[in-house]
Amino acid sequence: MVKRVKNLWQQIVSMDNLERAYQLSKRKKSTYKHIIKFEKNKEENLKKIQCMLINKTYKTSAYTTQVIYEPKRRVLYKLPHNPDKIIQLAVWNVLEPYLINWLIKQTYACIKKRGLHKASEQIWEYVKRNDYCLQFDVRQFYPSISHDILYKILERKIGDPNLLWLFKEIIYSIGGGKNSPIGSLLSQHFGNLYMDRVDRFIKETLRIKDYGRYNDDFLLFSNDKPELSQAKYKIIEFCKTELDLDLKRSDLYPTKRGVDFMGYRHFKKYKLLRKRTAKKVKKRLPEVLRKYEDGEISVKKFRSIIESTYGWVKWANTNNFIKKTKLDYLKELAMVDFSKICDERDKNLRKVKGDKVDIKDWLGKPIKISYFKVTKSSKKQGTNCMAVEFYYDGKPYMFFTGSPNLMYLIDKYLSPEMIDKGETLDATIVRKDGMLVLA
């Protein structure tokens, strides 16, 4: 039995931790009205939250709901920033390392340095070396989480009565005996702990070697089909009797058919996008380009969509897909247009200085980029290039580049404020996937 964790409360309610939680809660939201209002009396507001916790007067605020339909119909539950989100972040700041240690290494959701791509890569390795897959999916997972069972799981892990009081308040705040609300910060971690019972049963009782889980989707692999067939009914029974969960999927099939997981289809020698995902992308990209050309979406929005799409498809064998959708062209277009943003920045500024060098000779070397200027390209009419000033061993150098990707990254990370203060951007330029990037 795992030794219960104790004496966490003082860390959670400390002003330093609450301050850290607040800073995390306002990340990329500093212009929101409720953040600005909170900021005006920040110390007083944080002190009130601390008193709520210490005196146990905190009550979970009323949830607001939102229904979404992509990729499927779900109800999202939202809590106010003050005090609920700050309190949940304060708990997570302290509890995170313990929870990671409680979970097995083959679970990937909501854990730093894991995530869906790591899950996909691990499943692909299992596909390559096994002939059969047993794949499960829980029906209505988060709405089906039992409050009583979840709280008992936490009691076995945590020996701090103050923290258990807070968890009880949060868990039972939704009412109805079941539901860990999607959208609440701690719900995703409660879900991981809930499913850890399944992980342990499969790994330690059934002794299945090749196993992986992401949220409520979990897969077992073996070259022994009868082994998986026997495991199937034991798992269904365990989920129902121990966790009160129903499974909407429990499929046993050969891996040569391809394993559909995390948006990809995993085969022994290659990995493809899920058909449904590929169709959506093919349909969406022309519409995104049209909206961008008609001025319906901004350069920033266009770039964000193209970058996220490219970042998704590059994890699979998608060379033909990228060519058919002209995704490389769209990525170049998104990067090139950033130079319009630089026009104002380049007025009445100093010249770039240093000995001129060829960027190819400096790939892989650590440099300090101090300044840049966007100019018209003398080699390619109608396009822009960037003159970049950098230092190496205290000596200034400069190079010209027409790489849209590199131009965008330098503009993004070397801010005007850094230049005004005389600060430099420590970087190493490398070639990745045929493009120049900063490492």
C-alpha positions as CSV (number, residue, x, y, z in Angstrom):
1,M,0.0,0.0,0.0
2,V,1.3,3.5,-0.9
3,K,2.3,5.6,2.0
4,R,-0.2,8.4,2.4
5,V,1.0,12.0,1.9
6,K,0.7,14.3,4.8
7,N,1.5,17.9,5.9
8,L,0.7,19.6,2.5
9,W,-1.8,22.2,3.8
10,Q,0.7,24.8,5.0
11,Q,2.4,24.8,1.6
12,I,-1.0,25.1,-0.2
13,V,-2.2,28.1,1.8
14,S,1.0,30.0,1.9
15,M,1.0,33.4,0.3
16,D,3.9,32.5,-2.0
17,N,1.9,29.6,-3.4
18,L,-1.3,31.6,-3.7
19,E,0.7,34.3,-5.5
20,R,2.1,31.7,-7.9
21,A,-1.3,30.2,-8.5
22,Y,-2.7,33.7,-9.3
23,Q,0.1,34.4,-11.8
24,L,-0.6,31.1,-13.5
25,S,-4.3,31.8,-13.6
26,K,-3.9,35.1,-15.4
27,R,-1.4,33.9,-18.0
28,K,-2.4,35.3,-21.4
29,K,-5.4,36.9,-19.8
30,S,-3.9,40.1,-18.3
31,T,-6.2,42.3,-20.2
32,Y,-9.4,40.6,-19.1
33,K,-11.7,42.8,-16.9
34,H,-11.9,40.4,-14.0
35,I,-8.1,40.1,-13.9
36,I,-7.6,43.9,-14.0
37,K,-10.2,44.2,-11.2
38,F,-8.4,41.6,-9.1
39,E,-5.0,43.1,-9.7
40,K,-6.1,46.5,-8.2
41,N,-6.3,44.9,-4.7
42,K,-4.3,41.8,-5.4
43,E,-2.7,41.3,-1.9
44,E,-6.0,41.9,-0.2
45,N,-7.8,39.5,-2.5
46,L,-5.2,36.8,-2.0
47,K,-5.4,37.3,1.8
48,K,-9.1,36.7,1.6
49,I,-8.6,33.5,-0.3
50,Q,-6.1,32.4,2.3
51,C,-8.5,33.1,5.1
52,M,-11.3,31.2,3.4
53,L,-9.0,28.1,3.3
54,I,-7.5,28.4,6.8
55,N,-10.9,29.0,8.4
56,K,-12.6,26.4,6.1
57,T,-15.3,29.0,5.0
58,Y,-14.6,28.3,1.3
59,K,-17.6,27.1,-0.7
60,T,-17.3,26.1,-4.4
61,S,-19.0,28.8,-6.5
62,A,-21.9,28.0,-8.8
63,Y,-20.9,26.4,-12.1
64,T,-21.8,27.9,-15.5
65,T,-22.2,25.5,-18.4
66,Q,-21.5,25.5,-22.1
67,V,-22.5,22.8,-24.6
68,I,-19.9,22.0,-27.3
69,Y,-20.4,19.7,-30.3
70,E,-16.9,19.1,-31.6
71,P,-15.6,16.5,-31.7
72,K,-18.7,15.3,-29.9
73,R,-21.5,16.7,-27.7
74,R,-20.2,17.6,-24.2
75,V,-21.2,19.9,-21.4
76,L,-18.3,22.1,-20.1
77,Y,-18.5,23.4,-16.6
78,K,-16.8,26.7,-15.7
79,L,-15.9,28.2,-12.3
80,P,-15.1,31.8,-11.5
81,H,-11.4,32.9,-11.5
82,N,-11.7,34.3,-8.0
83,P,-11.5,32.3,-5.8
84,D,-12.1,28.9,-7.4
85,K,-9.5,28.7,-10.2
86,I,-6.8,30.2,-8.0
87,I,-7.5,27.7,-5.2
88,Q,-7.4,24.7,-7.6
89,L,-4.1,25.9,-9.1
90,A,-2.7,26.4,-5.6
91,V,-3.6,22.8,-4.8
92,W,-2.1,21.5,-8.1
93,N,1.2,23.5,-7.6
94,V,1.8,21.4,-4.5
95,L,0.2,18.1,-5.4
96,E,1.5,17.6,-8.9
97,P,4.8,15.8,-8.2
98,Y,3.0,13.4,-5.8
99,L,0.3,12.6,-8.4
100,I,2.8,11.9,-11.1
101,N,4.6,9.4,-8.8
102,W,1.3,7.7,-8.1
103,L,0.5,7.1,-11.7
104,I,2.1,4.4,-13.9
105,K,4.4,5.5,-16.8
106,Q,2.0,4.3,-19.4
107,T,-0.7,6.9,-18.8
108,Y,-0.2,10.1,-20.8
109,A,-3.0,12.7,-20.3
110,C,-2.4,15.9,-18.5
111,I,1.1,15.1,-17.4
112,K,4.1,17.2,-18.3
113,K,6.5,15.8,-20.9
114,R,4.0,13.1,-21.9
115,G,0.9,14.1,-23.8
116,L,-0.9,12.8,-26.8
117,H,2.1,12.6,-29.2
118,K,4.1,10.6,-26.7
119,A,1.0,8.3,-26.3
120,S,0.7,7.9,-30.0
121,E,4.4,7.1,-30.4
122,Q,4.3,4.5,-27.7
123,I,1.2,2.8,-29.1
124,W,2.9,2.7,-32.5
125,E,5.8,0.8,-30.9
126,Y,3.3,-1.7,-29.4
127,V,1.6,-2.1,-32.9
128,K,4.9,-2.9,-34.5
129,R,5.7,-5.8,-32.1
130,N,2.2,-7.2,-31.5
131,D,-0.4,-9.0,-33.6
132,Y,-3.5,-8.1,-31.6
133,C,-5.0,-5.1,-29.8
134,L,-7.7,-4.9,-27.2
135,Q,-9.1,-1.4,-27.2
136,F,-11.5,0.1,-24.6
137,D,-13.4,3.4,-24.2
138,V,-15.5,4.4,-21.2
139,R,-19.1,5.6,-21.8
140,Q,-19.6,9.1,-20.5
141,F,-16.4,8.9,-18.4
142,Y,-16.4,12.2,-16.5
143,P,-20.1,12.3,-15.8
144,S,-19.9,8.7,-14.6
145,I,-17.2,9.3,-11.9
146,S,-18.7,8.4,-8.5
147,H,-18.1,11.0,-5.8
148,D,-17.9,8.3,-3.1
149,I,-15.4,6.1,-5.0
150,L,-13.3,9.1,-6.0
151,Y,-13.1,10.4,-2.4
152,K,-12.2,7.0,-1.1
153,I,-9.3,6.8,-3.6
154,L,-8.1,10.2,-2.4
155,E,-8.3,9.1,1.2
156,R,-6.0,6.2,0.5
157,K,-3.5,8.5,-1.1
158,I,-3.7,11.6,1.2
159,G,-3.4,11.8,5.0
160,D,-3.8,15.5,5.4
161,P,-7.3,16.2,6.9
162,N,-7.4,19.8,5.7
163,L,-6.7,18.9,2.1
164,L,-9.3,16.1,2.3
165,W,-11.8,18.7,3.6
166,L,-11.1,20.8,0.5
167,F,-11.3,17.9,-1.9
168,K,-14.6,16.8,-0.4
169,E,-16.0,20.3,-0.8
170,I,-14.9,20.4,-4.5
171,I,-16.0,16.8,-5.4
172,Y,-19.5,16.9,-3.9
173,S,-20.2,20.5,-5.0
174,I,-21.7,19.3,-8.3
175,G,-24.4,17.2,-6.7
176,G,-26.1,14.0,-8.0
177,G,-23.6,11.5,-6.6
178,K,-21.7,11.3,-9.9
179,N,-19.8,13.7,-12.2
180,S,-16.3,15.2,-12.2
181,P,-17.1,18.3,-14.3
182,I,-15.2,18.7,-17.6
183,G,-13.6,22.1,-17.6
184,S,-12.7,22.2,-13.9
185,L,-9.0,22.1,-13.5
186,L,-8.8,19.3,-11.0
187,S,-11.3,17.1,-12.8
188,Q,-8.7,15.9,-15.4
189,H,-6.4,14.9,-12.5
190,F,-9.2,13.3,-10.6
191,G,-9.9,11.3,-13.8
192,N,-6.4,10.1,-13.9
193,L,-6.5,8.9,-10.3
194,Y,-9.8,7.2,-10.9
195,M,-8.5,5.3,-13.9
196,D,-5.3,4.4,-12.1
197,R,-7.2,1.6,-10.5
198,V,-7.8,0.1,-14.0
199,D,-4.1,0.7,-14.9
200,R,-3.0,-1.2,-11.8
201,F,-5.4,-4.0,-12.4
202,I,-4.2,-4.5,-16.0
203,K,-0.5,-4.2,-15.2
204,E,-0.2,-5.9,-11.8
205,T,-3.1,-8.4,-11.7
206,L,-3.5,-9.4,-15.4
207,R,0.2,-8.9,-16.1
208,I,-0.2,-7.3,-19.5
209,K,3.1,-5.9,-20.6
210,D,2.2,-3.6,-23.5
211,Y,-0.5,-1.2,-22.3
212,G,-1.2,2.5,-22.7
213,R,-3.9,4.9,-21.6
214,Y,-5.0,8.5,-22.5
215,N,-7.9,9.7,-20.3
216,D,-10.5,7.0,-20.6
217,D,-9.2,5.4,-23.9
218,F,-6.9,2.5,-23.1
219,L,-5.3,-0.3,-25.1
220,L,-3.7,-3.7,-24.4
221,F,-1.4,-5.5,-26.9
222,S,-0.3,-9.1,-27.2
223,N,0.7,-11.8,-29.7
224,D,-1.5,-14.1,-27.7
225,K,-5.2,-13.6,-28.7
226,P,-6.7,-15.8,-26.1
227,E,-4.8,-13.9,-23.4
228,L,-6.5,-10.6,-24.5
229,S,-9.9,-12.4,-24.9
230,Q,-9.8,-13.5,-21.3
231,A,-8.6,-10.1,-20.1
232,K,-11.5,-8.4,-21.9
233,Y,-14.3,-9.8,-19.7
234,K,-12.2,-9.4,-16.5
235,I,-11.7,-5.7,-17.3
236,I,-15.4,-5.1,-18.1
237,E,-16.3,-6.7,-14.8
238,F,-13.6,-4.8,-12.8
239,C,-14.7,-1.4,-14.2
240,K,-18.4,-2.1,-13.3
241,T,-17.9,-3.6,-9.9
242,E,-15.0,-1.5,-8.6
243,L,-15.6,1.9,-10.3
244,D,-19.2,1.8,-11.5
245,L,-18.1,2.5,-15.1
246,D,-19.7,1.1,-18.3
247,L,-17.6,0.6,-21.4
248,K,-19.0,1.7,-24.7
249,R,-16.1,0.0,-26.6
250,S,-14.2,-3.2,-26.0
251,D,-12.8,-4.4,-29.4
252,L,-10.3,-7.2,-30.0
253,Y,-8.8,-7.1,-33.4
254,P,-5.5,-7.7,-35.4
255,T,-3.1,-4.8,-35.4
256,K,-2.5,-5.2,-39.2
257,R,-6.0,-3.6,-39.6
258,G,-4.5,-0.4,-38.1
259,V,-5.1,1.0,-34.6
260,D,-7.1,4.2,-34.5
261,F,-5.9,6.3,-31.5
262,M,-5.3,10.0,-30.8
263,G,-6.3,11.1,-34.3
264,Y,-3.9,8.8,-36.0
265,R,-4.1,5.3,-37.6
266,H,-1.1,3.2,-36.5
267,F,0.2,0.5,-38.8
268,K,3.3,-1.7,-38.4
269,K,5.4,0.3,-41.0
270,Y,3.7,3.7,-41.1
271,K,1.3,6.1,-39.4
272,L,-1.5,8.0,-41.1
273,L,-4.0,10.7,-40.1
274,R,-7.4,9.4,-39.1
275,K,-9.6,9.5,-42.2
276,R,-12.2,11.8,-40.6
277,T,-9.5,14.2,-39.5
278,A,-7.9,14.2,-42.9
279,K,-11.2,15.0,-44.6
280,K,-11.9,17.9,-42.1
281,V,-8.4,19.4,-42.8
282,K,-8.9,19.1,-46.6
283,K,-12.2,20.8,-46.3
284,R,-11.1,23.5,-43.9
285,L,-7.8,24.8,-45.4
286,P,-9.3,26.4,-48.6
287,E,-12.0,28.1,-46.5
288,V,-9.3,29.4,-44.1
289,L,-7.3,30.8,-47.0
290,R,-10.4,32.4,-48.5
291,K,-11.2,34.1,-45.2
292,Y,-7.6,35.3,-44.8
293,E,-7.5,36.8,-48.4
294,D,-10.9,38.4,-47.9
295,G,-9.7,40.0,-44.6
296,E,-12.2,38.0,-42.4
297,I,-9.4,36.7,-40.2
298,S,-6.2,38.4,-39.1
299,V,-2.7,37.4,-40.0
300,K,-2.2,36.2,-36.4
301,K,-5.3,33.9,-36.6
302,F,-4.3,32.6,-40.0
303,R,-0.8,31.8,-38.8
304,S,-2.1,30.1,-35.7
305,I,-4.5,27.8,-37.7
306,I,-1.8,26.9,-40.2
307,E,0.9,26.3,-37.6
308,S,-1.4,24.1,-35.4
309,T,-2.5,22.1,-38.5
310,Y,1.1,21.6,-39.7
311,G,2.2,20.6,-36.1
312,W,-0.5,17.9,-36.1
313,V,0.0,16.3,-39.5
314,K,3.9,16.2,-39.3
315,W,3.7,13.4,-36.7
316,A,2.4,11.0,-39.3
317,N,3.5,9.9,-42.8
318,T,1.8,12.8,-44.6
319,N,4.1,13.9,-47.4
320,N,1.5,13.3,-50.1
321,F,-1.2,14.8,-47.9
322,I,0.9,18.0,-47.4
323,K,1.4,18.3,-51.1
324,K,-2.3,17.8,-52.0
325,T,-3.4,20.4,-49.4
326,K,-0.6,22.8,-50.3
327,L,0.1,23.0,-46.6
328,D,3.8,24.0,-47.2
329,Y,2.7,26.9,-49.3
330,L,0.2,28.0,-46.7
331,K,2.9,27.8,-44.0
332,E,5.2,30.0,-46.1
333,L,2.4,32.4,-46.8
334,A,1.6,32.7,-43.1
335,M,5.3,33.4,-42.2
336,V,5.9,35.8,-45.1
337,D,3.1,38.2,-44.1
338,F,4.6,38.8,-40.7
339,S,7.0,41.3,-42.3
340,K,4.1,43.8,-42.6
341,I,4.1,44.0,-38.9
342,C,7.8,45.0,-38.9
343,D,7.3,48.0,-41.2
344,E,6.7,50.5,-38.4
345,R,9.4,48.9,-36.3
346,D,12.0,49.5,-39.0
347,K,11.5,53.3,-39.4
348,N,14.3,55.6,-38.4
349,L,16.3,52.7,-36.8
350,R,20.0,52.2,-36.9
351,K,21.9,50.1,-39.4
352,V,22.9,46.5,-38.9
353,K,26.6,46.2,-38.1
354,G,29.2,43.5,-38.2
355,D,31.2,41.4,-40.7
356,K,28.9,39.9,-43.3
357,V,28.8,36.0,-43.2
358,D,26.9,33.2,-44.8
359,I,24.2,31.8,-42.5
360,K,25.1,28.2,-43.7
361,D,28.4,28.4,-42.0
362,W,26.8,29.3,-38.7
363,L,24.2,26.5,-38.4
364,G,24.4,24.7,-35.1
365,K,26.6,27.3,-33.4
366,P,25.4,29.3,-30.3
367,I,25.0,33.0,-31.1
368,K,23.6,36.1,-29.5
369,I,21.2,37.9,-31.8
370,S,21.1,41.6,-31.0
371,Y,19.2,43.3,-33.8
372,F,17.5,42.9,-37.1
373,K,16.0,44.9,-40.0
374,V,13.6,43.9,-42.7
375,T,14.4,45.1,-46.2
376,K,13.4,44.4,-49.7
377,S,15.2,41.4,-51.2
378,S,17.7,42.2,-54.0
379,K,17.6,38.6,-55.2
380,K,13.8,38.0,-55.4
381,Q,11.7,40.9,-56.6
382,G,8.6,41.6,-54.5
383,T,9.8,39.7,-51.4
384,N,11.4,40.7,-48.1
385,C,14.5,39.5,-46.4
386,M,16.0,40.2,-43.0
387,A,19.4,41.5,-42.1
388,V,20.4,40.0,-38.7
389,E,23.1,41.3,-36.4
390,F,24.6,38.8,-33.9
391,Y,27.6,38.4,-31.6
392,Y,29.9,35.5,-31.3
393,D,32.9,35.6,-28.8
394,G,32.2,39.3,-28.4
395,K,32.6,40.2,-32.1
396,P,29.6,41.4,-34.2
397,Y,28.6,39.7,-37.4
398,M,25.6,39.9,-39.8
399,F,23.8,37.7,-42.3
400,F,20.9,38.0,-44.6
401,T,18.0,35.5,-44.8
402,G,14.9,35.2,-46.8
403,S,13.6,32.2,-44.8
404,P,10.0,33.2,-43.8
405,N,10.2,30.8,-40.9
406,L,13.4,32.1,-39.5
407,M,12.3,35.7,-40.0
408,Y,9.1,35.1,-38.1
409,L,10.9,33.4,-35.2
410,I,13.5,36.1,-34.8
411,D,10.8,38.8,-34.9
412,K,8.7,36.8,-32.3
413,Y,11.4,36.2,-29.7
414,L,13.6,39.4,-30.1
415,S,11.2,42.0,-28.9
416,P,11.6,45.8,-29.3
417,E,11.9,46.1,-25.5
418,M,14.9,43.7,-25.5
419,I,16.6,45.7,-28.3
420,D,16.0,49.0,-26.4
421,K,17.5,47.5,-23.3
422,G,20.5,46.2,-25.2
423,E,19.5,42.6,-24.4
424,T,20.3,39.7,-26.8
425,L,18.5,36.6,-27.9
426,D,20.6,33.5,-27.2
427,A,19.9,31.1,-30.0
428,T,21.2,28.3,-32.2
429,I,20.0,28.2,-35.8
430,V,19.4,24.7,-37.2
431,R,17.7,23.1,-40.1
432,K,14.6,21.0,-39.2
433,D,12.1,19.5,-41.6
434,G,13.8,21.5,-44.4
435,M,13.3,24.8,-42.6
436,L,15.5,27.1,-40.6
437,V,14.5,27.3,-37.0
438,L,15.8,28.5,-33.6
439,A,16.9,25.8,-31.2
